[in-house]
Structures are given as structure tokens and as C-alpha cells.
Amino acid sequence: MLIGSGFEDDSEKVRHTGLHHTAYEYPSMGDLLDTYTRLKQQGIVPHACLDHGMTMSFYYVDPDENSVELQCDEFGDWGRSKEWMRTSSEFAANPIGVNLDPKRC
């Protein structure tokens, strides 16, 4: 796709350096799930859903193929979340987390 004079979109941008993703935090899991439901009704579904331990994160692709993370803090307090990341053997063993099915939340 041509973008301005002499510029082209990079069809392999996911594999290259640059902006990888942006993240937006919701106040609660209920708010995150409400957004998931609203977007799904419009045919917009996440490409990945992860329980990171300290956050529940749903990853979408925007129209420019950037990844957009919508998430909520499971602890409701970033101080507690950071402490969990520093001290949790579960996080040390698997810092990425596990796949999550939003329909089961």
C-alpha cells in the first residue's frame, strides 16, 4: 500500500524493529470483558489472550497492523503487581503466562 510519495507500508513490519504494540489498562476484568464482547459483536477478535499472572491481556491488531493490548491489573495495585513479579516463582518460571479463553472468564 502506498503511503505518501515514495513511501510504502512494510508488509513484514511485525518481524521488524519499531513500534511493536501499545497497551491500554481497564479498571477491572469486567470492564475488559465488556470491551471484548462489544468488539466481538463487531467482528473484532483478539489474536492472543494471555493471563500474565499480574494482568489479563487481550491483544488485537489495529487497521495499520499494530498490536494493541487491552489489559487489566489482576491485583488492582501496580505496587502489588510489581512485588509479585519480583518474588513469584510462578512468574520466574513463566514470565509470559498462559493462554486465556475469554469465554471462560
C-alpha positions as CSV (number, residue, x, y, z in Angstrom):
1,M,0.0,0.0,0.0
2,L,1.4,3.4,-1.0
3,I,1.6,5.9,1.9
4,G,2.6,9.3,0.6
5,S,5.0,10.0,-2.2
6,G,7.8,7.4,-2.3
7,F,6.8,5.5,0.9
8,E,5.4,2.0,1.1
9,D,3.9,0.1,4.1
10,D,6.1,-2.7,5.3
11,S,4.1,-5.9,5.0
12,E,6.6,-7.6,7.3
13,K,6.5,-5.0,10.0
14,V,5.6,-7.4,12.7
15,R,9.0,-9.1,12.2
16,H,11.0,-5.8,12.2
17,T,12.0,-3.3,14.8
18,G,9.8,-0.3,15.6
19,L,6.6,0.2,17.4
20,H,5.5,-3.3,18.5
21,H,2.4,-2.5,20.4
22,T,0.6,-0.1,22.7
23,A,-1.3,-1.1,25.8
24,Y,-4.4,0.3,27.5
25,E,-5.5,-0.6,31.0
26,Y,-9.1,-1.2,32.1
27,P,-10.1,-0.7,35.7
28,S,-11.4,-4.3,36.1
29,M,-11.8,-7.7,34.4
30,G,-15.5,-6.9,34.0
31,D,-14.6,-3.7,32.0
32,L,-12.1,-5.7,29.9
33,L,-14.7,-8.4,29.2
34,D,-17.3,-5.8,28.3
35,T,-15.0,-4.4,25.7
36,Y,-14.1,-7.9,24.4
37,T,-17.9,-8.6,24.0
38,R,-18.5,-5.2,22.3
39,L,-15.6,-5.7,19.9
40,K,-16.5,-9.4,19.2
41,Q,-20.1,-8.3,18.2
42,Q,-18.4,-6.0,15.6
43,G,-16.3,-8.9,14.3
44,I,-13.1,-7.8,16.0
45,V,-11.4,-10.6,17.9
46,P,-8.1,-10.8,19.7
47,H,-5.2,-12.5,18.1
48,A,-4.0,-13.6,21.5
49,C,-5.3,-13.6,25.1
50,L,-2.9,-14.2,28.0
51,D,-3.0,-14.5,31.7
52,H,0.4,-13.0,32.6
53,G,-0.2,-13.5,36.3
54,M,-0.3,-9.8,37.1
55,T,-2.5,-8.9,34.2
56,M,-5.1,-10.4,31.9
57,S,-4.2,-9.2,28.4
58,F,-6.1,-9.3,25.1
59,Y,-4.1,-8.5,22.0
60,Y,-5.7,-7.1,18.9
61,V,-4.4,-5.9,15.5
62,D,-5.4,-2.4,14.5
63,P,-6.1,-1.3,10.9
64,D,-2.4,-0.5,10.5
65,E,-1.4,-3.9,11.7
66,N,0.0,-2.7,15.0
67,S,-0.7,-4.8,18.1
68,V,-2.9,-3.2,20.7
69,E,-3.0,-4.7,24.2
70,L,-6.1,-4.2,26.3
71,Q,-5.5,-5.4,29.8
72,C,-6.5,-5.2,33.5
73,D,-4.2,-5.5,36.5
74,E,-5.2,-8.6,38.5
75,F,-4.0,-7.1,41.8
76,G,-5.7,-3.8,41.3
77,D,-2.5,-2.1,42.5
78,W,0.7,-1.9,40.4
79,G,2.8,-1.9,43.5
80,R,1.5,-5.4,44.5
81,S,1.8,-6.5,40.8
82,K,5.5,-5.4,40.7
83,E,6.1,-7.2,44.0
84,W,4.5,-10.4,42.7
85,M,6.8,-10.2,39.6
86,R,9.9,-9.8,41.8
87,T,9.0,-12.6,44.2
88,S,6.8,-15.2,42.4
89,S,8.4,-18.5,41.5
90,E,5.5,-18.9,39.0
91,F,6.4,-15.7,37.2
92,A,10.1,-16.6,37.3
93,A,9.3,-19.9,35.6
94,N,7.0,-18.5,33.0
95,P,7.1,-14.7,32.6
96,I,4.9,-14.7,29.5
97,G,2.0,-16.5,31.2
98,V,-0.6,-18.9,29.8
99,N,-3.2,-18.7,27.1
100,L,-6.6,-17.5,28.2
101,D,-10.0,-18.1,26.8
102,P,-12.2,-15.0,27.4
103,K,-15.3,-17.0,27.1
104,R,-14.4,-19.0,30.2
105,C,-13.9,-15.9,32.4
